Structures are given as C-alpha cells and as structure tokens.
C-alpha cells in the first residue's frame, strides 16, 4: 500500500498529461489551415477546375483565331493550344519547386508562403482578362503563374507544417498537405458544375477564382508565427522561437519541443543550409534521398492519372448519362477527400510505414482487377459496375497512404539544414514525373490499352518491397532519432559489405596458399 501511495501522484500526472496532449492546440490547427488554404489547396483546385472549362475555352480559342485570321483553327492546332494551356501548369510547378526551397531559407517558411500569393493573384488577373481582351495567350501565361504558385506551395507548405508540429502530432499535421489537395480537387469539381460556375458565360470567373484562397491566406496567415525551428536554427532568434512555441503549442506543452529544437541546433552548429547539389553529393543521407526520390516519382507514376483517364469511359459503359458524369466525378473527388481524412485519423496509431505499404499493396490488387474487368468489359452487364468499384477502390487506396504519407516522410527524413534542399529535389522529381506521365501516358494507352495497368502494377509492387526493406517507421521519433536510425542502418550495411569482402579476400588468399 505505501508503494502504491507513493506512485499514485505520478500516475495521475501522467494521465493528466496524456489528456492534455490528446488534441493539438487550437492555434496550431488554425496556423496549419492558414498555410494550407493558400498552399496545396491551390494545387488541387487548379488541377480540377480547368477540366470544367475545357469545351468553353476551346470555343474561345477558335473564336479568337477566326476573328484574327478570318478562318477556323485546324483541329490539330486547337488540340496543341489546349494541351499547352493545360500542361504548362506542370512546367510552372517544376519552376516553382526549384526555387521554393531557396526562398524558404531566405524569406522563411511563412514569408515564402505569403509572397507566393503574388503568383496566384497574377494568374487570376490574367486568366480573368483573357476573354474580355480576346487574348488566349493570357490563359497560357496565367496557367504558368498558377503552376509556379502550386510548385512553391507544394514545396514550402509541408516544410512549414512539419516544423511547427510537435513530434506527437507531426503525422496528423503533415496530412494537412494531402487533405487540402483533395479538398481543392473536390472544390474545383463542385465549382465547375453547371449550377454554379460551369456555364459558358462564367468560365473566365471560374478560372480567376484562384484569387480567393490567396486573399484568404494573406488575411489569416500573418496572425501566426514563423516556424520555431527556422527562427532558432536558421536565424538564431531565441526569443522569437519561445514566443512561437508558446502560441503554437501552449505554455504547458512547449518545453519538450524546445529541448528537441535546441538539441538539433547544437548538433548543427556551424552547418549552413545545404544546396540541392550539396545534398546530392552527401553520402550520409543517400538512403534518405533515394527514398524521397523514389516515393515522389512513384506518387505520379503509380497509375492514379490512368484511373482518372479511364473513369469517364467506365462511367459511360456503366450506363451513366453523359450529363450526369460530372456529378459522379465529384464523387471520386469526395472519395479521395474522405480517405485523406481517414488516413489523418490513423497515421499516429498505425504509423507511416503500414499506411504507405498498405496503400500501394491495395493499389497493386486494384491494378490486377481493373485489367481483368476492362478486358471482359462486354462479357456481362455487371462487369462495368465492377470496373466502377475498381476506380473508387484505387482512389481510396491512393488516398490511404501514397497520397498523404509521401510528403510527411520528405519532411521527417531530414534535419533542418538539409530539409529545404530535400523538398526542392522531391518537388522537382514529383513535377517532372507529373509532366512525364502526361506526355508518355497517351502512348502507353495506345500501345497497351487496358494492359497499361500491368506497368503500374509493377511500379506499385516494387515500391512496397523497397519500403519494407529500407524505410524505418518514423512515428513519434524526433528528426535526430530518425537520422540516427538511417545512419546506423548504413553502418550495418557497410560493415556487412566489408565483412563479406574480408571473407572473400581471406578465402582467396588461402586458396592461393594451398595452390602454391
């Protein structure tokens, strides 16, 4: 009994601490939302909103061409101009990714996010003015600015979220990136419905609504602090770091996080922020870098674009009227959004590794089933509905792991001085893969037809094997602990290789001795 009495206050304190930290601080959640609304939300929104305006923009290009040259544009020319308008967004994103990390070091994470809204406002202005001025070229330039905005946001927003979140909530906060992408996609699909802005007379307004999230972020984000890690480690602002932690984590919960930041700061004394080329040449982080490159490439090359490409065909085959397909498409957006939220709920309990491996495993199964259903599409009236099920299952599987966990791992696998460069490399790979799949995918479909999903099956399966063998679980670990785990793994591999080499050498020597 005396022993129980002695430990009772400690048990009560532990229960109170657990209760207090069960939910993130309100200021932390609001700061994350403020960052996301003008960050990855813009990426998702600009991806989907342009689809609703496809037919109207093509008519506008043809009309403008006729007024200028007194003849209709050729079908080939129209396709070229439209595909340029759509795909130039990707090149803008690639440019944004290459400068996002550098800007985040010079202007800070918050400062870069606020400055980035200039590109969104310019894009909205140019695309809104394209119709009244009769210049379809403004659409193309506006899409470039939208892409730059998305590229910087995709690079810097996960960086900001990963650095402001306490270790216990880093996964949940990091899922904000994926959640707001899917919310952006869904919002763009809803705004493009005929009942809202999906009519011919409204398409310039529809495309210029990208200014709304930008204005919201400019109004809200300034009320929240810069990343505490950036303030202390990059700027040496001790007082600023204290104030930021108190606001974001609360007075009672900021001490542990501050100790973690100070340990990382002590570990990085005299180390400056790395450039991407310096990071590429750093052998100590080669496995982290390889992991981030592979996961970001796989995020675009895993078949999610192919699923969306085939979705309309599958919906038509299932007997859904053409005028109702946009509403079913909204259902796919809602499906991905719900899965991202679900992933956010389970990421801290199940861990990153389980979710991303599970997601890619389920996608592999869906690739097999979708190939089979597309092959026997006309065999039975039931088969098109099975194909529809595969579409939704694939999207759910993508949102469950690959869609959200990839960005979290990019933030977690590196320490402060390497993280911006890592996001620049990851973003460049992601956007280049996005551009590559958009360029090559039509030829893959023409050549392999429904069997193209066997290519994506191979990619998903290989990623599962790589994650299982190489990537450690990062849940509830500090950045220094994660780095140490990778380094110890590298040392084990190196010692194994040296041991093997020594064994081979001694065997060779003994063989030579006996032969002599």
C-alpha positions in Angstrom: 0.0 0.0 0.0 2.7 2.6 0.8 4.3 1.9 -2.6 1.0 2.4 -4.4 0.5 5.7 -2.5 4.0 6.8 -3.5 3.4 6.3 -7.2 -0.2 7.5 -7.3 0.7 11.2 -7.9 2.9 10.2 -10.8 0.2 8.1 -12.4 -2.3 10.9 -12.0 0.1 13.4 -13.5 0.8 11.0 -16.5 -3.0 10.6 -17.1 -3.4 14.4 -17.0 -0.5 14.9 -19.4 -2.0 12.4 -21.8 -5.4 14.0 -21.6 -3.9 17.5 -22.2 -2.0 16.4 -25.3 -4.7 14.3 -26.8 -5.6 17.1 -29.3 -3.3 19.6 -31.0 -3.5 23.2 -29.8 -6.2 25.4 -31.4 -3.6 27.9 -32.6 -1.6 25.1 -34.2 -4.6 23.8 -36.2 -5.5 27.3 -37.3 -2.0 28.1 -38.4 -1.9 24.8 -40.4 -5.3 25.7 -42.1 -4.0 29.2 -42.9 -0.9 27.7 -44.5 -2.8 25.0 -46.5 -5.6 27.2 -47.9 -3.1 29.2 -50.0 -0.7 26.2 -50.4 -1.6 22.8 -51.6 -5.3 23.7 -51.8 -4.3 25.8 -54.8 -2.6 22.8 -56.4 -5.7 20.6 -56.2 -8.1 23.4 -57.2 -6.2 24.4 -60.3 -5.8 20.8 -61.3 -9.6 20.1 -61.4 -11.2 23.5 -62.1 -9.7 23.7 -65.6 -11.5 20.5 -66.7 -14.9 22.1 -66.3 -13.9 24.9 -68.7 -12.4 22.6 -71.4 -15.1 22.9 -74.0 -15.7 26.7 -73.4 -12.0 27.6 -73.6 -11.6 25.6 -76.8 -14.6 27.5 -78.3 -13.0 30.8 -77.2 -9.6 29.9 -78.8 -11.4 29.0 -82.1 -13.5 32.2 -82.0 -10.4 34.4 -81.3 -8.5 32.7 -84.1 -11.4 33.3 -86.5 -11.5 37.0 -85.6 -7.8 37.4 -86.1 -7.2 35.3 -89.2 -10.7 35.0 -90.7 -10.5 31.3 -90.7 -11.2 28.5 -88.2 -8.2 27.0 -86.5 -7.3 23.4 -87.5 -8.2 20.6 -85.2 -4.5 19.8 -84.7 -3.8 23.4 -83.9 -6.6 23.7 -81.4 -5.5 20.5 -79.6 -2.0 21.8 -79.5 -3.0 25.1 -77.9 -5.4 23.5 -75.4 -2.8 20.8 -74.4 -0.3 23.6 -74.0 -2.7 25.6 -71.8 -3.2 22.5 -69.5 0.3 21.1 -69.4 2.1 24.5 -69.0 0.8 24.3 -65.4 3.2 21.4 -64.8 6.2 23.3 -66.2 5.3 26.2 -63.9 5.1 23.8 -61.0 8.6 22.5 -61.9 10.0 26.0 -61.9 8.3 26.7 -58.5 9.7 23.6 -56.9 13.2 24.6 -57.9 13.0 28.0 -56.2 10.8 27.1 -53.3 13.5 25.7 -51.0 15.8 28.7 -51.7 13.1 31.2 -50.9 12.2 29.3 -47.7 15.7 29.8 -46.5 15.9 33.5 -47.5 12.4 34.6 -46.6 11.4 32.0 -44.0 8.7 29.4 -44.4 5.8 31.7 -43.6 7.3 34.6 -45.5 7.6 32.4 -48.7 4.0 31.3 -48.4 2.8 34.9 -48.1 5.0 36.0 -51.0 3.8 33.1 -53.1 0.3 34.6 -53.3 1.6 37.2 -55.8 1.7 34.4 -58.4 -1.8 33.3 -57.6 -3.2 36.8 -57.9 -1.3 37.4 -61.2 -2.7 34.2 -62.5 -6.3 35.1 -61.6 -5.9 38.5 -63.1 -4.5 37.2 -66.4 -7.0 34.4 -66.8 -9.9 36.6 -65.9 -8.8 39.2 -68.5 -8.3 36.7 -71.3 -11.9 36.7 -72.6 -12.7 40.5 -72.4 -9.3 41.3 -74.2 -9.6 38.4 -76.7 -6.1 37.1 -75.9 -6.0 33.4 -75.3 -2.2 33.8 -74.7 -3.1 35.4 -71.3 -4.6 32.0 -70.3 -1.3 30.2 -71.0 0.7 32.8 -69.1 -1.8 32.7 -66.2 -1.5 28.9 -66.1 2.3 29.3 -65.8 1.8 31.6 -62.8 -0.7 29.1 -61.3 1.9 26.3 -61.7 4.7 28.4 -60.1 2.3 29.1 -57.2 1.5 25.4 -56.8 5.1 24.3 -57.1 6.3 26.7 -54.3 3.3 25.8 -52.2 3.9 22.0 -52.6 7.5 22.5 -51.5 7.2 25.0 -48.6 3.8 24.2 -47.0 4.8 20.7 -45.9 8.1 22.1 -44.7 6.2 24.7 -42.5 3.7 22.1 -41.2 6.5 19.6 -40.4 8.4 22.2 -38.4 5.6 23.8 -36.4 4.1 20.5 -35.3 5.1 18.7 -32.1 6.6 15.3 -32.6 3.4 13.5 -31.3 1.2 15.3 -33.9 3.6 15.6 -36.9 1.8 12.9 -38.9 -1.6 14.4 -38.3 -0.4 17.9 -39.2 1.5 16.6 -42.2 -1.7 15.0 -43.6 -2.9 18.6 -44.0 -1.0 18.7 -47.3 -2.9 15.7 -48.7 -6.2 16.7 -47.2 -6.2 20.2 -48.7 -5.1 18.9 -52.1 -8.1 16.6 -52.1 -10.4 19.4 -50.8 -9.0 21.6 -53.5 -9.8 19.0 -56.2 -13.3 18.5 -54.8 -13.9 22.2 -54.6 -12.8 22.7 -58.2 -15.1 19.9 -59.3 -18.1 21.4 -57.4 -17.4 25.0 -58.7 -17.3 23.6 -62.2 -20.9 22.2 -62.0 -23.4 23.9 -64.3 -25.4 25.0 -61.3 -22.5 27.1 -60.0 -19.9 28.4 -62.5 -19.8 25.6 -65.1 -21.6 27.6 -67.8 -20.1 29.2 -70.9 -20.6 32.8 -69.8 -18.9 32.1 -66.4 -15.7 30.3 -67.3 -13.4 33.4 -67.0 -14.8 33.9 -63.5 -14.3 30.2 -62.7 -10.6 30.3 -63.7 -10.0 33.5 -61.8 -11.4 32.2 -58.5 -7.9 31.0 -57.7 -7.5 34.5 -56.2 -9.9 33.7 -53.3 -7.7 31.2 -51.4 -4.7 33.6 -52.0 -6.6 36.5 -50.4 -7.8 34.3 -47.5 -4.2 33.3 -46.7 -3.0 36.9 -46.9 -5.7 37.8 -44.4 -5.2 34.9 -41.9 -1.6 33.6 -42.0 0.1 36.9 -40.8 -1.5 36.4 -37.4 0.5 33.2 -36.9 4.2 32.9 -36.2 7.1 31.7 -38.3 8.4 28.1 -37.9 10.1 27.9 -34.4 12.8 25.7 -35.9 13.6 28.2 -38.6 13.7 31.0 -36.0 16.2 29.3 -33.7 18.3 27.2 -36.0 18.4 29.3 -39.1 18.1 32.8 -37.6 19.3 32.4 -34.1 16.2 34.1 -32.8 15.9 32.6 -29.3 13.1 34.9 -28.1 11.1 34.6 -31.4 11.3 30.8 -31.1 10.0 30.9 -27.5 7.1 33.1 -28.4 6.2 30.9 -31.5 6.3 27.7 -29.4 4.0 29.2 -26.7 1.5 30.4 -29.3 1.5 27.2 -31.3 1.8 24.6 -28.6 0.6 26.4 -25.5 2.7 27.3 -22.5 2.5 23.9 -20.8 3.5 21.8 -23.8 6.2 23.8 -25.4 9.2 22.8 -23.2 9.8 19.3 -24.6 9.6 20.6 -28.2 12.0 23.4 -27.3 14.5 20.9 -25.9 14.3 18.9 -29.1 14.9 22.0 -31.2 17.9 23.0 -29.0 19.4 19.5 -29.4 19.1 19.7 -33.1 20.5 23.3 -33.1 23.5 22.1 -31.0 24.0 19.2 -33.4 24.1 21.6 -36.4 26.3 24.3 -35.0 28.4 25.8 -37.9 26.4 23.9 -40.5 24.7 26.1 -43.1 21.6 25.2 -45.1 22.6 22.8 -47.9 22.1 23.4 -51.6 20.4 20.7 -53.6 23.6 19.7 -55.4 25.4 19.6 -52.0 22.7 17.2 -50.7 23.0 15.0 -53.7 26.8 14.6 -53.0 26.3 13.9 -49.3 26.8 10.2 -48.7 25.5 10.4 -45.1 21.9 11.0 -46.4 22.0 8.9 -49.6 19.3 6.4 -48.4 17.0 9.2 -47.2 17.4 11.0 -50.5 16.9 7.8 -52.6 13.8 7.1 -50.6 12.4 10.5 -51.2 13.2 10.5 -54.9 11.6 7.0 -55.4 8.5 7.8 -53.4 7.9 11.2 -55.1 8.4 9.6 -58.6 6.0 6.7 -57.7 3.4 9.2 -56.4 2.9 10.3 -60.0 3.8 7.0 -61.8 1.6 4.7 -59.8 -1.4 4.8 -62.1 -3.7 7.4 -60.4 -3.7 9.5 -63.6 -4.6 6.4 -65.6 -7.5 5.7 -63.3 -8.9 9.2 -63.8 -8.3 8.9 -67.6 -10.4 5.7 -67.8 -13.0 6.9 -65.3 -15.3 8.6 -67.9 -15.2 5.6 -70.2 -16.1 3.3 -67.3 -18.9 5.5 -66.2 -20.3 5.6 -69.7 -20.1 1.8 -70.0 -22.0 1.5 -66.7 -24.9 3.4 -68.3 -24.5 6.7 -66.6 -25.8 9.5 -68.8 -23.1 11.9 -70.1 -24.7 14.9 -68.5 -24.6 13.1 -65.1 -20.9 12.1 -65.3 -19.6 15.4 -63.8 -21.6 14.5 -60.6 -20.1 11.1 -60.4 -16.7 12.7 -60.9 -17.4 14.8 -57.9 -18.0 11.5 -56.1 -14.4 10.4 -57.0 -13.1 13.7 -55.5 -15.2 13.3 -52.4 -13.9 9.7 -52.1 -10.3 10.8 -52.2 -11.0 13.6 -49.7 -12.7 11.2 -47.2 -9.7 8.8 -47.5 -7.2 11.5 -46.7 -9.2 12.5 -43.6 -9.3 8.8 -42.6 -5.5 8.5 -43.1 -5.0 11.6 -40.9 -7.0 9.9 -38.1 -5.0 6.7 -38.2 -1.5 7.8 -39.1 -0.3 8.3 -35.5 -1.7 4.9 -34.4 -0.8 2.7 -37.3 2.3 4.6 -38.4 3.6 5.9 -41.7 5.1 2.6 -42.9 2.0 0.5 -42.5 -0.2 3.1 -44.3 2.0 3.7 -47.3 2.8 -0.1 -47.8 -0.9 -0.9 -47.3 -1.9 1.8 -49.8 0.5 0.5 -52.5 -0.4 -3.1 -51.9 -4.1 -2.4 -52.3 -3.3 -0.4 -55.5 -1.5 -3.4 -56.9 -4.5 -5.6 -56.3 -6.8 -3.0 -57.9 -4.4 -2.9 -61.0 -4.9 -6.6 -61.5 -8.7 -6.5 -61.0 -9.1 -3.4 -63.2 -7.1 -5.0 -66.0 -9.4 -8.1 -65.8 -12.6 -6.1 -65.8 -11.6 -3.9 -68.7 -10.6 -7.0 -70.7 -14.0 -8.6 -70.3 -16.0 -5.3 -70.2 -18.7 -6.6 -72.6 -19.0 -10.1 -71.1 -21.8 -9.2 -68.7 -23.8 -6.1 -67.7 -22.4 -6.5 -64.2 -18.7 -6.0 -65.3 -18.9 -2.2 -65.9 -20.1 -1.8 -62.3 -17.1 -3.9 -61.1 -14.9 -1.5 -63.1 -16.5 1.4 -61.3 -15.8 -0.3 -58.0 -12.1 -0.7 -59.0 -12.0 3.0 -59.9 -13.2 4.0 -56.4 -11.1 1.4 -54.7 -7.9 2.6 -56.4 -8.6 6.2 -55.4 -9.3 5.1 -51.8 -6.1 3.1 -51.7 -4.1 6.1 -53.1 -5.5 8.5 -50.5 -5.0 5.9 -47.7 -1.2 6.0 -48.0 0.8 7.3 -51.0 -1.2 10.5 -51.4 -0.5 11.7 -47.9 2.4 9.9 -46.3 4.9 10.7 -49.1 5.1 14.4 -48.1 5.3 13.6 -44.4 8.3 11.3 -45.0 10.0 14.0 -47.0 9.8 16.3 -44.0 10.7 13.7 -41.4 13.8 12.0 -43.1 16.0 15.1 -42.9 17.3 17.6 -40.3 16.8 21.4 -40.5 19.8 22.3 -42.8 19.0 19.6 -45.3 15.2 19.8 -45.4 14.7 22.7 -47.8 17.1 21.2 -50.4 15.3 17.8 -49.9 12.0 19.4 -50.7 13.4 21.1 -53.8 14.7 17.8 -55.1 11.5 16.0 -54.1 9.3 18.7 -55.7 11.4 18.6 -58.9 11.1 14.9 -59.2 7.4 15.0 -58.5 6.6 17.7 -61.1 9.0 16.1 -63.7 7.2 12.8 -63.2 3.9 14.5 -63.5 5.0 16.1 -66.8 6.5 12.8 -68.0 3.4 10.7 -67.3 1.2 13.3 -69.0 3.5 13.2 -72.1 4.0 9.4 -72.3 0.7 8.1 -70.9 -1.3 8.5 -74.1 1.2 6.4 -76.0 1.2 3.8 -73.3 -2.6 3.5 -73.6 -2.4 3.3 -77.4 0.2 0.6 -77.2 -1.0 -1.5 -74.3 -4.6 -0.4 -73.9 -6.1 -1.8 -70.7 -2.9 -3.8 -70.1 -1.1 -0.5 -69.2 -2.2 -1.2 -65.7 0.3 -4.0 -65.6 3.1 -1.4 -65.8 1.6 0.4 -62.8 1.2 -2.9 -61.0 5.0 -3.5 -61.3 5.7 0.1 -60.0 3.4 -0.3 -57.0 4.8 -3.7 -56.1 8.4 -2.7 -56.3 7.7 0.4 -54.1 6.2 -2.0 -51.5 9.3 -4.1 -51.5 11.6 -1.1 -51.2 9.7 0.4 -48.3 9.6 -2.9 -46.5 13.4 -3.4 -46.8 14.7 0.2 -46.4 12.3 2.7 -44.8 12.1 2.7 -41.0 9.0 3.7 -39.0 9.2 7.4 -38.1 6.2 7.7 -35.8 6.9 9.5 -32.6 10.6 9.9 -33.4 12.5 13.2 -33.4 14.3 14.3 -36.5 17.7 13.4 -34.9 16.4 9.9 -33.9 15.3 9.2 -37.5 18.6 10.4 -38.8 20.5 8.2 -36.3 18.4 5.2 -37.4 19.3 5.7 -41.0 23.0 6.1 -40.2 23.1 3.0 -38.0 21.4 1.1 -40.9 24.0 2.4 -43.3 26.8 1.4 -40.9 25.4 -2.1 -40.6 25.3 -2.4 -44.4 28.8 -1.0 -44.8 30.2 -3.4 -42.1 28.4 -6.3 -43.7 29.9 -5.4 -47.1 33.3 -5.1 -45.5 32.9 -8.4 -43.7 31.9 -10.1 -46.9 34.9 -8.5 -48.7 37.3 -9.6 -46.0 35.9 -13.2 -46.0 36.3 -13.3 -49.8 39.8 -11.9 -49.6 40.8 -14.5 -46.9 39.3 -17.3 -48.9 41.1 -16.2 -52.0 44.4 -15.9 -50.0 44.0 -19.4 -48.5 43.2 -20.8 -51.9 46.3 -19.2 -53.4 48.4 -20.6 -50.5 47.2 -24.1 -51.0 47.8 -24.0 -54.7 51.3 -22.8 -54.1 
